[in-house]
Amino acid sequence: MEHFESKAAIEAYIRALGLPATILRPVFFMDNLLHYADAEGERLVELPVLPDRPMQLIATDGIGRIAAHVIDHRDDYLGAELEIAGDELTFAEVAGIHEKVTAVPTRLVPLPIEGDEGRVRPGRRLNRGEAEVGAGDGKAVVAAVAHTLESAGHPGQLGRVGRRRRFMSEVFYSHARLYDLMFPGGGPAVDFYRAQANRQGGRVLEIACGTGNKLIPIASDGHPCVGLDFSSDMLAEAQRKADERGVAVEWTQGDMRAFDLGRTFDFVFITANSLLHLHEAEDLVSCFRSVRRHLAPGARFIFDVFNPNVRLLAGADGVRRTRESSSFTDPDRGNVSVDVAETYDAAAQVTRGTWHLSTDSDPDFVVAPLEIRSIFPQELPLLISLGGLRLIERFGDWSGRPFAMDTPLQLCICESA
């Protein structure tokens, strides 16, 4: 639809200017439903929608609240592209709510849908609870939908949006197939974790499993495996890859800071710097405590994070540079160049980056924030201890070389304290 395409063109123009920006993409406005005229004693809502197809809605005051929050916390949201919704209802349900609140008989009149019905609204479908705010401006339909949200346990969740955004670079991981092309997996990390799983035996849990690059090979060795990840997009791709290889893995969506799977495991691991999406010390400790609750007697917990190089961190000057090691070939798009601009927040120990994926014909077709914490060698054992774990060994690389200040990794072997 032309007005959606114009919005995409505006976003592309903003990116081309290189302006620091946060893009909010609201779904259908609830307030639109207030402007339909009555006809012969009833209200007719005429829209090009299917009566029983759920559609996501948001009140304009909800958009304003999110925008105000983003402005007040601009550093947390700079470079983000957030799709926001307040509720998901069919228009048959909307008509029923409107009639109940206003006592005006209300009827949906579906108009012809031109082209792909999926283009009735822009953007992907949000998961319920993602970037939600409560509605409610005192007007009939908007107030009724706000009441529906509150009854369902979804009242104004603006605070939770900010909380989630601060530790999880969700936009970056919403492109699971492209992620695998940038980071194809394999190599010594897979060999290491596979060997550790075989040594431990029993049940295996990978936290922040992504698309399963390490867990699927472990499952193929015959271990019962569970993969936990925050991103539904990554889990869907992991499921597809496991099915393709004929490997059984239980994939579950959850928050690594606080999860309860109702069972214990003989081997638990977090790899590829995934732990560094947790920026606050309390979140790291909470994650470690959740891990401890899931460790069987004699179990091992292993994770790897990079060893911070102060010189490299200080060199993060915000200049956009091509990262040749991450550039790749997409079967559909051809050669994809990856540019990254990063700054380092020393007080927070967080590197704040923006990743740009481009082809010659489609510059910046993905622009995604990625924020990664640094955990320095002396603070890491303390965080582990506060989480109820004991650090047994710390290696500096995948070969098992002892950790030293010049080694690239902190590869930590832990057990319950």
C-alpha positions in Angstrom: 0.0 0.0 0.0 1.4 3.4 -1.0 1.3 5.0 2.5 3.3 2.1 3.9 5.9 2.3 1.1 6.2 6.1 1.8 7.1 5.3 5.4 9.8 2.9 4.3 11.1 5.6 2.0 11.2 8.1 4.9 13.1 5.6 7.1 15.6 5.0 4.3 16.1 8.7 3.9 16.8 9.2 7.6 19.4 6.4 7.5 21.0 7.8 4.4 21.5 11.2 6.2 23.3 9.3 9.0 21.2 11.0 11.7 21.1 9.5 15.1 17.5 8.2 15.3 15.1 5.8 16.9 12.3 4.6 14.7 8.9 3.7 16.2 6.5 1.6 14.0 3.0 1.7 15.5 0.3 -0.7 14.2 -3.3 0.3 13.5 -4.5 3.2 15.6 -7.4 2.4 18.0 -8.5 6.0 17.7 -9.4 5.4 14.0 -12.4 3.5 15.3 -13.9 6.7 16.8 -14.5 8.4 13.4 -17.1 6.1 11.8 -20.5 7.6 11.4 -23.8 6.1 12.5 -26.2 4.9 9.9 -29.9 4.1 10.7 -29.3 3.5 14.3 -26.1 1.5 14.1 -22.4 2.2 13.6 -20.7 0.8 10.6 -17.0 0.1 10.7 -15.8 -0.1 7.1 -12.3 -1.4 6.7 -10.4 -3.7 4.2 -9.9 -6.5 6.8 -11.1 -10.0 7.4 -13.6 -10.2 10.3 -11.9 -13.1 12.0 -8.3 -12.2 11.3 -6.6 -10.9 14.5 -5.1 -7.4 13.9 -2.9 -5.5 16.2 -3.9 -2.1 17.5 -2.5 0.8 19.6 -3.9 4.0 21.0 -2.2 7.3 20.0 -1.7 8.2 23.6 0.2 5.0 24.0 2.5 5.9 21.1 3.1 9.3 22.9 4.0 7.6 26.1 6.5 5.3 24.4 8.0 8.2 22.4 8.4 10.2 25.7 10.1 7.2 27.3 12.4 6.8 24.4 13.4 10.5 24.5 14.0 10.4 28.2 16.2 7.3 27.8 17.7 8.2 24.4 21.0 6.4 24.9 19.2 3.1 25.6 17.3 3.3 22.3 19.6 5.1 19.9 19.6 3.2 16.5 16.7 0.9 17.5 13.7 0.2 15.3 10.7 -0.7 17.6 7.4 -2.1 16.4 4.8 -1.3 19.0 1.3 -2.6 19.8 -1.3 -2.4 22.5 -3.5 -5.3 21.9 -4.5 -8.0 19.3 -8.1 -8.4 18.4 -10.3 -9.4 15.5 -12.5 -6.6 14.3 -15.5 -8.8 15.1 -14.3 -8.6 18.7 -13.7 -4.8 18.4 -17.2 -4.3 17.2 -18.6 -6.3 20.1 -16.6 -4.3 22.6 -17.6 -1.0 21.0 -21.3 -2.0 21.1 -21.1 -3.1 24.8 -19.5 0.1 25.9 -21.5 2.6 23.8 -24.8 0.7 23.6 -24.7 1.6 19.9 -25.2 -1.5 17.6 -21.9 -1.8 15.8 -21.2 -3.9 12.6 -18.1 -4.5 10.7 -18.4 -4.0 6.9 -15.4 -5.6 5.3 -14.2 -3.8 2.2 -12.4 -5.5 -0.7 -8.7 -6.2 0.0 -6.5 -5.3 -2.9 -3.3 -7.4 -3.3 -1.7 -9.4 -0.5 -4.0 -9.3 2.6 -0.9 -9.4 4.7 -0.2 -5.8 3.7 -3.3 -4.4 5.5 -0.9 -3.3 8.2 2.9 -2.7 8.1 5.6 -4.6 9.9 5.9 -8.1 11.3 3.4 -9.6 13.8 4.5 -8.8 17.3 4.4 -11.4 20.0 1.8 -10.6 22.6 3.5 -8.6 25.3 6.3 -7.2 23.1 6.7 -3.5 23.2 3.2 -3.1 24.7 1.6 -0.2 26.4 -1.9 0.0 28.0 -4.4 2.1 26.0 -7.1 4.4 27.4 -7.9 8.0 26.7 -11.4 8.1 28.1 -13.1 7.6 24.7 -15.4 4.7 24.0 -13.5 2.1 22.0 -10.1 3.1 23.2 -11.2 2.9 26.9 -12.9 -0.4 26.2 -9.8 -1.9 24.7 -7.7 -0.6 27.6 -10.1 -2.4 29.9 -9.6 -5.6 27.9 -5.8 -5.2 28.2 -6.1 -4.8 32.0 -8.4 -7.8 32.4 -5.9 -9.9 30.4 -3.1 -8.9 32.7 -1.5 -6.5 30.2 -1.8 -3.0 31.8 0.7 -0.3 30.8 3.9 -2.2 30.3 6.1 0.7 29.2 8.5 0.1 32.0 9.1 -3.5 30.9 9.8 -2.4 27.4 12.6 -0.2 28.6 14.0 -3.0 30.8 14.0 -5.5 28.0 15.6 -3.1 25.5 18.5 -2.3 27.8 19.8 -5.9 28.0 18.7 -7.5 24.8 19.5 -6.3 21.3 16.3 -7.9 19.9 16.4 -6.3 16.4 19.8 -7.8 15.7 18.5 -11.3 16.4 15.2 -11.0 14.5 17.1 -11.8 11.3 18.0 -15.4 12.1 18.9 -16.5 8.6 21.2 -13.5 8.0 22.7 -14.1 11.5 23.7 -17.6 10.4 25.3 -16.3 7.3 27.3 -13.7 9.3 28.3 -16.3 12.0 28.1 -19.7 10.4 29.3 -21.6 13.5 31.5 -24.7 13.5 35.2 -24.6 14.4 36.9 -25.2 17.7 34.1 -23.8 19.9 31.7 -26.5 18.6 34.4 -29.2 19.1 35.0 -28.0 22.6 31.4 -28.0 23.8 30.7 -31.3 22.0 33.6 -32.9 23.8 32.5 -31.5 27.2 29.0 -32.8 26.7 30.3 -36.3 25.8 32.6 -36.2 28.9 29.7 -35.3 31.2 27.0 -37.4 29.6 23.4 -37.1 30.5 21.0 -34.2 29.8 22.3 -30.9 28.2 20.9 -27.4 28.4 22.2 -24.5 26.3 21.2 -21.1 27.4 21.0 -18.4 24.7 21.1 -21.2 22.1 20.4 -19.0 19.1 19.9 -21.1 16.0 21.4 -24.2 17.5 24.8 -24.1 15.8 26.4 -25.8 18.9 23.4 -27.7 20.4 22.3 -29.5 17.3 25.7 -31.3 16.9 25.6 -32.3 20.6 22.0 -33.6 20.2 23.2 -35.6 17.1 25.6 -37.4 19.5 22.6 -38.8 21.3 22.3 -36.4 24.3 18.8 -35.3 25.4 19.0 -31.5 24.7 17.1 -28.4 25.6 17.8 -25.0 24.0 16.6 -21.8 25.8 16.6 -18.5 24.0 14.8 -15.1 24.2 14.3 -14.7 20.5 11.4 -16.6 18.8 13.0 -15.9 15.4 16.2 -17.6 16.4 14.3 -20.6 17.9 12.2 -21.0 14.7 15.4 -21.2 12.7 16.9 -23.7 15.2 13.8 -25.9 14.9 14.0 -25.8 11.1 17.7 -26.8 11.1 17.1 -29.6 13.6 14.2 -31.0 11.6 16.3 -30.8 8.5 19.0 -32.9 10.2 16.5 -35.3 11.8 17.7 -34.3 15.3 15.4 -34.1 18.3 15.9 -31.0 20.5 13.4 -29.3 22.8 13.4 -25.6 22.1 11.9 -23.2 24.6 11.6 -19.4 24.8 12.7 -17.8 28.0 14.7 -15.1 29.8 18.2 -16.3 30.9 18.0 -14.0 34.0 15.1 -16.0 35.5 13.9 -19.3 34.1 12.5 -22.5 35.6 12.4 -25.6 33.4 11.3 -27.9 36.2 14.3 -30.3 35.9 18.0 -30.5 36.3 20.8 -31.1 33.7 24.2 -32.7 33.7 25.8 -30.1 31.5 24.8 -26.5 31.0 26.5 -24.0 28.8 26.3 -20.4 27.5 28.6 -19.6 24.6 29.6 -16.9 22.0 29.5 -14.0 24.5 25.8 -14.4 24.9 26.1 -13.8 28.7 27.3 -10.3 27.8 23.7 -9.2 26.8 23.2 -8.8 30.5 24.5 -5.4 31.4 23.7 -5.2 35.1 25.6 -7.1 37.8 22.3 -8.1 39.4 21.1 -9.6 36.1 24.3 -11.6 35.8 24.0 -12.9 39.3 20.4 -13.8 38.7 21.3 -15.8 35.6 24.0 -17.7 37.6 21.5 -18.5 40.3 19.0 -19.8 37.8 21.7 -22.0 36.3 22.6 -23.3 39.7 19.0 -24.4 40.3 19.2 -26.5 37.2 22.4 -28.3 37.9 22.2 -32.0 38.7 24.7 -33.4 41.3 28.1 -33.5 39.7 27.0 -31.3 36.8 29.2 -28.7 35.1 28.4 -25.2 33.9 30.7 -23.7 31.2 30.6 -20.4 29.5 32.8 -18.2 27.4 33.2 -14.5 27.2 35.9 -12.4 25.6 38.8 -11.1 27.6 38.4 -7.3 27.5 41.2 -5.4 25.8 41.3 -1.9 27.1 43.1 -0.5 24.1 40.5 -1.9 21.7 37.6 -0.6 23.9 39.1 2.9 23.9 39.4 2.8 20.1 35.6 2.5 19.8 35.1 6.0 18.4 31.7 5.8 16.8 33.1 5.8 13.2 31.3 3.5 10.8 33.8 0.9 9.4 33.4 -2.2 7.2 33.9 -5.4 9.1 35.3 -7.8 6.4 35.3 -10.8 8.7 31.5 -10.5 9.1 30.6 -9.7 5.4 29.0 -12.6 3.6 27.2 -13.8 0.5 23.4 -14.2 0.6 22.0 -16.6 -1.9 19.1 -14.2 -2.4 20.8 -10.8 -2.3 24.4 -11.5 -3.4 27.4 -10.0 -1.6 26.4 -8.3 1.7 28.8 -5.8 3.3 28.7 -5.4 7.1 29.6 -2.0 8.6 29.8 -1.4 12.3 29.9 1.8 14.3 30.7 1.4 18.0 31.3 3.5 21.1 32.3 2.4 24.6 30.5 3.5 27.7 33.2 3.0 30.3 30.9 3.7 33.3 28.5 1.0 32.2 31.2 -1.3 30.7 29.0 -1.6 27.6 30.0 -1.3 24.0 27.1 0.2 22.1 27.2 -0.6 18.4 25.0 -0.2 15.3 25.4 -2.8 12.6 24.6 -1.9 8.9 24.0 -4.6 6.3 24.1 -3.4 2.7 24.3 -4.6 -0.9 25.2 -2.4 -3.8 21.5 -2.1 -4.8 20.0 -2.0 -1.3 22.1 0.0 1.2 21.3 -0.4 4.9 18.6 -3.0 4.3 19.2 -3.9 8.0 20.2 -1.4 10.6 20.4 -3.0 14.1 21.7 -2.1 17.5 24.0 -4.5 19.4 25.1 -3.7 22.9 27.6 -5.9 24.7 29.0 -5.7 28.2 32.6 -6.3 29.2 33.3 -8.4 32.2 36.8 -7.9 33.5 38.9 -10.8 34.9 38.8 -9.7 38.5 35.1 -9.1 38.8 34.1 -12.4 37.1 34.9 -14.8 40.0 33.0 -12.5 42.4 29.9 -12.6 40.1 30.1 -16.3 39.8 30.4 -16.7 43.6 27.4 -14.4 44.2 25.4 -16.7 41.9 26.1 -19.7 44.1 28.7 -21.3 41.8 32.3 -22.1 42.1 34.9 -21.4 39.4 36.9 -24.6 38.9 39.1 -23.6 36.0 39.5 -20.7 33.6 41.1 -21.3 30.2 42.3 -18.6 27.8 41.4 -20.3 24.5 39.7 -23.4 23.0 42.9 -25.5 23.3 42.8 -25.3 27.1 45.7 -22.9 27.5 45.6 -21.3 31.0 44.0 -18.0 31.2 46.4 -15.0 31.1 45.9 -11.3 30.5 46.8 -11.6 26.8 44.5 -14.6 26.0 41.4 -13.8 23.9 38.9 -15.7 26.0 37.7 -16.3 29.5 36.5 -19.9 29.2 35.1 -20.7 32.6 34.3 -24.2 34.1 32.0 -24.0 37.1 30.1 -26.2 39.5 27.6 -25.7 42.3 29.2 -24.1 45.4 
